[in-house]
């Protein structure tokens, strides 16, 4: 059925499905489920608790918390009042908190507890018109908690909530999501109930699993990718399990045995690299079997049947080798939805060969988020592309290669910034994505670069950095890389090694000591020579004027905390360049 408000999903589930494990978290060493009915009851109580504070239609309520059932409870409770949720990443800076509180006019903050509470207090200090109330999800001495709001709501008359819910319209503002952005201040994307639910409606056939299937949630709910996925899971009647932490994902996968989950390419890369590293430690017949299976997997093609002999070998490889890969992911995973960055084709090939369908998608916060996505059937999945454009979504390629899109999922605009809205939304409703792409075979969208990230070298040639970065990142020895060369005579790169893999390699080299610091390793001639070899291998598939001539190895990874990555782990290129001016000067003029 079709839903018009996000909270209608939960109400329908609570009324029609006696699902004991709608939302599940691990506490005190065991998985503790909550039924849809319990989640609905908590949402109603929290709505009434917030109403007692004076929160009503249009008021802004911030949510700052890691993934947990209460996040969804809060999201639904705020929406039922016609109020507006303002999800915020736990990892952003105090200055960003302060900016968002002021720009959005946040009245109430729901925060996990210390140390995030400390950041909120720092951000609020000195504000003339800051949030009026702060509540913690976890009980914290001296601070009112979510439990207090729930108790207050439980004492109210439930009938008072009905007319408030009925007054909420599909095109009402549901949420302000402040995009991290790779430059400048975060800006608030205005999304309505209709924006997000239209996106969900178009994605229902992408996860052909029965109600009651399990998913594992670990991408931040403050990001539209995981949040829309949550609404989709609720509509499909799936059980959502929340991972304990990023460090515990592997353990949680084995415990929960999910049928599907969303992720970003980097996590898949780490899983793959770990599997390969384990295989390389095998000896004799086992090592030969592993190498044989991996080689088969790297040849897999969703668009081509490679004949009975290949298929027979692949079936045997699945039984002998790939079955162990699936076991490492819980044994039941059928679909992995991957977005947020470009997926390396080799990963898609190997996981599909192993019986795990990796479905790459593309979109942005401004489109709620999905514009195009690979389908679960092989003919709807072209490796190297992000899939067909969603049903009822329009896409066209501008004369300069930029992807434009138009649909009911496109945002209402940027909050308080009509100037920025006018820059990306034209008079005909086309959103200018800023991405460069093409349509392959007439229907598969392929992203080739970011319009603003392409640069012109001193010879007047345009260089697209992302394909070069993606090619280098295929090596297990590379953790992070940024290609540079604006106005310069040649292309170069700043590169952060994957130090665990580098140390494994270094252990077999004479003159490299196991106890060397990261700084000593990147300065060592043998290490630099190894990365120069990687450059040669990566450059082989690019034109001479594009090729990376020099690389600077960095000992310190870029991070959200350092301000060099966005919360979704995109490179803040300007800041990375500023922080490495001396290294760049040495590369080009040293």
N, C-alpha and C positions, 0 to 999 in steps of 0.2 A: 504494500500500500504506500501511498504518497503522504509525506509528512510536511507540515508547514512551519513548525517551530521546533527547535532542537529538543526541547524538553518533552515534546510529544513522543519522541522515540522511547524515552524511559517509561513514560506513562503507559504506552502500548505494551511494552515488554512486561511491566509489572502486572498488567491486567490479564495478559494472554498466556504468559509463559512462566510456569512454576520453576524457574531456574535458580537453583541453590547457589551457583557460583557465577554470578554476573560479574562481580569485581572481586579479585582475590589478591591479598598481600601476605607476605611472610613476616610473622611476628613471633618472637620467643621460640624461634626454631621450627615453626610449622606454618603451613599455608592456611590462612583463615579466610573463608569465603563470605561474601555478602550476597544475598539474593537481590533480584531486581526490586522486590517489594521493600526490602530494607533500605536500599539505596534511595528509592522514591520517598520513603518516610523521612529519612534523614534530610533529603533535599527540601521537602515541604517544611520541616521544622527549622532548617537554616533560613529559608525564605522568610518565615514569620519572625525569626530572631533578628534578621537584618531589617525587616520592616519596622520592628519596635525601635530601631535606632533612627528611623526616619528615612531609610533608603527606599527610593521609589523609581519610577520610570525615568530613564536617562541618566541616573546617578552612576558614577564610576567606582567599581570595586576591584582592587588589585589582588592578584593571586601570585604569591612567590613561594614556590614549593617544588620539591622533587615529585616524581610520579607516585601517586598513591590513590586509593579510592576516594579520599576526601577531596582531591582535586576535582574529580568529576561531580561529586556532591555539590561542591561550591559553584562549579560552572553552571549546573542545572538550577541551583537555588537562585543565583543572580539573574539568570535568564527568565525565570518564572515571574519575577517582579517587573520585568521590562527594563531592568537596570543593565549596565554595560560592564562586562568583565574586561579587565586589563591584565592579561597574563604577562609575567616578567621573568626573564631568565635569572636563576639564582647566581649565575656567573658574571653578570654585567657589573660595571663599576658603580660606586656610590654616586658619582656625578650623573651617570645615566639614570639611576633611580630617581634622583632629584629632578632631572629634566622631565621624566615621564610623569611623576607625581604632579608637577606644575602644569605641564602641557595638557594632560588629560583631565586635570581637576579631580584627582582621586579623593574620594571621601572616606573610604574604608580600605584598610590593608589586611589581608589574610596571609600571614607569613608562617613558614614552617616552625621556626624557633631559632635559638642561637645556633650558629653565629650569624645567620641571615637577619635576625632581629636587630643585631648590632649595626649592620649595614643600613637597615631601614631607619633606625634612630639617627644615624649620622646624616642620612639624606634629608630627613625631616627637620633636623636642627637648623634654626634660623629662617625657616620658610614662614612667610607671613600668612599664607593660605595653604597650609599643608593638609594631609589627611587628618580627619577628626578622630578616627578610631583605629586601633591596631589590635588584632587578635592573632594568637598563635595556634597552629595545628597541634603542636606538641605542648603539653602543660609546661609552663615556664613561670617560675616564681615572680610575683609582682605584676604579671601581665594577664589580662583576661584571655581566655582560650576559646577555641571553637566549641568545646563542650558547653561553655557558658551560654553561647548563642543558641545552641541546640536545645538546652534546657529551657531557655526563655521561650523559644518557639514551640516547644512541646506543651507549654502551659497556655498557649494561645488557642483561640477557636479556629480549627482547620478551615471552616467555611469562609473565613475572611480572605483566604488565598484564592478562592475560585474566581471572583470577578477580576482580580489582578492578572491571573493567567489568561483569562478570556480576552482581556484588553490588548494583549501582545499580538502584533501583526507580523506577517512573514517578512515584510520589508523594513521592520524596525531594526535599529542598530543593535547587534548582538555583542560585538566585541571590538576592542581596539587592540590590534597587535602591532607593537612597535618593532619594525624591521631593524635588524642589527645594522645593516648597511656596511659597505666597505669604505665609505667616506662619510664624513659629516655626522650630525646628530641623528639619533633614531627618529623615525617618523611613523605616526600612527595610521595603520591601514584600517579603514572602516569596512567591516564585513557585517552583513545582515544574516538573519536566519535563512532566507532564501538563497543567498550566495552559497553557503556551505552545503545546505541540503540538496541543492541542484547538483552540486559536485558529487555528493554521495549517491544520488539517484542514478547517475551515469556510470557509477563504479560497481554496482551491485553484481553484475555478471562476471566481474574480474576475480572473484574469490568463490569458485563453485564448491563450497564446503557446507556440510549440514549444520543446522542450528545446534549449539552446544559444543562446536569445535573450539579449540583453545588457541589463544594468541598470547605472546609475551610482549609486554610494553616496556621499552627502555629509552626510546628517543624522547626528548623533552616535550611534555604536553603544552608548554608555552610556545612551541612551534606549531604552525598550522598543519604540517604534515602528519604528526602523530595525533593531533586533535581531531582532524577530519577523519583519520583512520578510526579513532575511537567511536565517533558517531556512526561510521559505516559498520563497525563491529556490532554495535548495539542494534542497528537496524537488521543485521543478519542473525542476531541472536547468539553471537559468539561469547565465550567466557574470556575475560581479560585478566591476565595475571601480570602483576607488576614486579619487574626485576628488583632485587635488593640494591644493586649498584652496578655500575659499568664493570667493575672488577669481578662481579659475581655472575655475569651473564652466562658464561660457559656452564657453570654449575647449575644455574636456574634453568637453562635449556634442557639439561639432562633430567632435572627433577620434574619440570612441568610437562615436557614432551609436547610442545605446541605444534599445531598444524600449519601455522603461518605467523609471520612477524614482519614488521617494517624495520629497515635499517638504512645506513649510509654506506657507500662503497668502501670506506676505509675499514670498517669492521669486517666486511667480507674479505678484504685483502689480508687482514691480520689472521682470520680463520684459515684462509688458504695457505698463507705463509707458514703457519704453525703445522698444518697438515703436511706440507712439503718438507719442512724441517724434520718432522718425525719420520717421514718416509726415507729421507736421506740417511738416517741412522740405521736403517735396516741393512742386512747383509744377505748374500747368497740369493737363493730363489725368491725370497720375500721382496728383496730390493728390485729384482728384475720384474716381478709381477707389478710392483708399485709403479715403476717407471713406464711399463707397458700400458697400464691403465691410464696414467696421467697423459701419455702421448695420445691415446685414443680420445680422451676427454678434450684435449686442446684442438682436436680436429672436428668436434661436433658442430653441426650446423642445423639450426631450427628450420631453415628454408630448403634443405636438400636431403633427400634420402640417399645415403651413400652405399646402399646395396646390402644384400643378405650377409655377406662376409663381415662387413663392418658391424652390422647390427648384431650378428651372432657373437662377435668378440666383445661388443659393448655389454651384451647381456651377461656374459661370463665375468667381465670386469666389475659389473654391478654386484654380482654375487660374491666375488672374492675380495674386492677392494673397496668399492664405493659404498657398500653396505656399512662399512666401518665409519666412513665419513658421515653418513646419515645418523649413525648411532651417537656420534659426537655432538650432534645437534638435537638429540632427544629421540631420534628414531622415527618421528612422525611428521617431520616438516615436509610439506608439499609445495608451499609457495613462500617466497621471500620477496617483499615489495621494497624496491631499492630506489632512493631518490636523494636529492640534496647536492649531488655532484655527479660527474661523469663516471660511469662504470666501465672498467677495463674489459674489453671483449673476451679476453682469455678467462676471466672469472665467470662470465655468463656461460661460456661454452662448457667449462668444466662442471659447474653446478647443474646445468641442464643435463649433461651426460650422466651425472650421478643421480638423476631422478628428482632433483630439486629445481623447481621452475622459478628462476629469478626474473622478476618482472620489473624492468626499469621504467621509471616515470619521470615526467618533467613538468614543472610548474613554478609558481611563485606565490608568496603570501597574497599578493594582489589578485590572484585568480582562485583562491580558496581551497587547495592550491593547484589541482591537477589540470593540465592542458592536454597532455598526451601520455599514454601509458601502454606498455607492452601487454598483450593479452596472455592468458594462461595456455591457450592452444598454440602449438608450434607455428602454424601459419600466420598467427597474429603477433609474432615476435621475431623481429629482425635484429640480429646481434650487431651492435654498433650504432643502432638508432634507439630513440626513446619510445618508440611504438606509434601506433596510429593515433590521430587526434580523437579525443573523446566524442561520443555521439552528442549532437546538439551544441557542439563547440565549433566556432569558426576560427580558422587560421589562414593567414596569407603571408607571403614573403614579400617585403618591400623591395624597391629597386636596389637598395644598398645591402640587401641580404637580411635585414632585421625581421624577426618574427613578430607579427601583429596578431592579436587574438580578440575575439568578441564573443561574449556569452553571458547568461544570467549569473555566472560565477564571478564575474569581474567586479572588483570592489566599488564602493560608492565614492571613494576618493581618499586623500590623506587628511587626517583630522587637523583642522586649523591651518591647512596649507593649500589653499586653492591654486596658488602659483605652481607648486610642485605637481598638483593633480593635473593641471593644464599641460604640463610638460610630457606626461605619459599617456593621458587619455584625450583623444582627439574628439572633434565635434560629432563624428559618426559613431562614437562608442568603441573605437579600436584602441586597445591597450598596446602601447609600444614596449615590448619586453626588455629591450636592450641586449637581447641575445641574437647571434647570427646563426642562421640555419638553412636547411633545405628539405624538400620533400622527396624522399627516395621511393621509387616505384609508384609514385603518385599518391602515397598515403602514409608512409612511415616518416615521421619527423626526425631529423638528425640535427643535433646541435654542434656547430663547428667552433664557436667562440663567443666571448662577450664583446659587444660592440665597443664599449669604453675601454676594454683592456688591450685591444689591438694597438700596436704602436708602429711608427715609421722610423726606420733607421736612417743613418746619415746618407745612405745611398738612395733614399726615397722609396725603399721597398717596405711594404707592410708585412709585419710579422704577427701571427696569432699565437700567443703564448700557451694556451691550454693544450693543444695537441702535443707540443713539445714536452710540457710538464707531465701529461698523462703517459707519454711514452717512457720517460725517465722513471716515473713512479711504478712502472711494472717490475722494476728490480726490487727484490726484498731488502737490498742494502740502502734504499732510499725511503726516508720518513716524510720529508717535506721538501718542496722545490718551488722556486719562483724564477721565471725567465725574465730577463731585463734586456734593455738595448735601445730605449727611446733616444733618438738623435745620435746614437753611437755608430761606429764603423762596423761593429759585429755584435752578434747576439751572445749573451753570457747567462749565467745562472747562479743564484744563491741556493745552496743545498744543505739540508740538515740530514745527516746519515741516520739510518735505523741502527742505533748503537748496539743493541743486542745481537743483531745479525752481523754487524761489523766485527764485534768481538769474537764471534764464532769463526768468521773468516780469518781474522788476525791470529787466532790460536794456531793456525797451520802455517804461518809465515815466519821465517827466520828474522830476528831483529825486532819483532813486535812483542812486547811484554803484556801479559794478561792484566797486570796491575796498572797499565797506563791510564791516565785521566782522559776524559773526552777531548779536552783541549790538546793534549799531547798526541792523541790519535789523529785528529784532523790535520795536525801540522806535520805528520810523518810522511816522508817522501813516498813510501810504499803504498800508503793509504791513498794519497793524492793520485798516484799512478793508477790505482784500481778504479777510481772514479773517472779518470780520464778515459779508461777503457770503456766504461759504461757510456760515456758521452759518444765515443766512436760508434758503439752499437746502436744507440738511440738516433744518432744523426743519419744513419744509413737510409732511412725512409723519408728524409726531408730534402728539399732543394738546398743547394749550396748556400744561398744567401740567407736561408732560415737557420742553418745549423749553429749549434751552440759551440763557440770556440773556446771559452774558458769557464771554469767553475770555481766558486769560493765555497769551501766547506765550513759550516758553522757548528760550534759546539753546543749551542743552546737552542732547543726547539722553540718555535713560535707557539704562543698560547693565547687563550682568551684573556688570562690575567695580565699578560704583558701588553695587551692592547693590539697585538699583531694578527689575531684571528677574531672573526665574529663568533657569536655563540653557536652558530651552525658550522663553524670551523672553516669558513671561507677566508682567503688571504686578504688582509688589509694592505694592499700593495704599497700605497703611499707611505704608510707608517713603517713597513718593513724596509723600504728604501731609505727613509730618513734615519732609521736605526743602524743602517749599514753603509752609510756614506763613505766611510774610510775604506771598507772592503771593496766597494764599487770603484772608488778612485784607484785603488791598487790593481783591480782587474783591468781597467781601461788605460791607466797611465802610469802604473807602477813599474 
